Amino acid sequence: MSYHQTTLTLPAYARGIHIITPRIREAVSQLLPHSDNVGLIHLFLPHTSASLAINENADPDVRLDTEDWLNKIAPEDQPEYRHTLEGSDDLPAHLKSMMLGVSLTIPLVDGELGLGTWQGIYLCEHRDFQKYGGQRKLVITVNT
């Protein structure tokens, strides 16, 4: 067994759900010397106000509906929130991150991400990047 690891710096994204699958595919292909590898790919986002998910990669309405749903579940400007020093979107961002999670494990199949036909990897940016967000780091570990 061998491990390969890199940290991918993602650009600042606007608040919302963004497909990052092509960036991850490129990083994995640079990590692996052979295209016939099998194993596991682990993705870890070391942030508390963004998250990772896998879902629909074709219809952008899925991403928009997901963002709308998350905003209903964890709305801004709630008087019962105590954690408000960094803005009204901060605690809702933490809650969304906890709900969706900051890590994913994906099979490596013949040197490729083992995703289904209609699956894409999402970066879910929960902060208003003009105020507090920005570049995100993504640790990619491949076990072959």
LINHUGI-V102892 format. One record per residue. N is the residue number from 1. D_CENTER is the distance of its C-alpha to the mean C-alpha in whole Angstrom. Layout:
# LINHUGI-V102892
N_D_CENTER ; N_D_CENTER
This chain:
# LINHUGI-V102892
1_26 ; 2_25 ; 3_21 ; 4_20 ; 5_17 ; 6_16 ; 7_13 ; 8_12 ; 9_12 ; 10_10 ; 11_12 ; 12_13 ; 13_11 ; 14_13 ; 15_12 ; 16_11 ; 17_9 ; 18_8 ; 19_8 ; 20_8 ; 21_10 ; 22_13 ; 23_11 ; 24_10 ; 25_14 ; 26_16 ; 27_15 ; 28_16 ; 29_19 ; 30_20 ; 31_19 ; 32_22 ; 33_25 ; 34_26 ; 35_25 ; 36_26 ; 37_24 ; 38_23 ; 39_20 ; 40_17 ; 41_14 ; 42_12 ; 43_8 ; 44_8 ; 45_7 ; 46_10 ; 47_10 ; 48_11 ; 49_11 ; 50_7 ; 51_5 ; 52_3 ; 53_6 ; 54_8 ; 55_11 ; 56_14 ; 57_13 ; 58_17 ; 59_18 ; 60_16 ; 61_18 ; 62_15 ; 63_13 ; 64_15 ; 65_17 ; 66_14 ; 67_13 ; 68_17 ; 69_17 ; 70_15 ; 71_17 ; 72_20 ; 73_19 ; 74_18 ; 75_20 ; 76_21 ; 77_25 ; 78_26 ; 79_29 ; 80_28 ; 81_25 ; 82_26 ; 83_23 ; 84_24 ; 85_25 ; 86_22 ; 87_22 ; 88_22 ; 89_18 ; 90_17 ; 91_18 ; 92_17 ; 93_13 ; 94_14 ; 95_15 ; 96_12 ; 97_10 ; 98_12 ; 99_13 ; 100_9 ; 101_9 ; 102_7 ; 103_8 ; 104_8 ; 105_12 ; 106_13 ; 107_17 ; 108_18 ; 109_21 ; 110_23 ; 111_21 ; 112_18 ; 113_15 ; 114_17 ; 115_15 ; 116_17 ; 117_19 ; 118_17 ; 119_13 ; 120_10 ; 121_7 ; 122_5 ; 123_3 ; 124_5 ; 125_8 ; 126_11 ; 127_13 ; 128_16 ; 129_15 ; 130_19 ; 131_20 ; 132_17 ; 133_14 ; 134_14 ; 135_12 ; 136_9 ; 137_10 ; 138_8 ; 139_11 ; 140_12 ; 141_15 ; 142_17 ; 143_20 ; 144_22
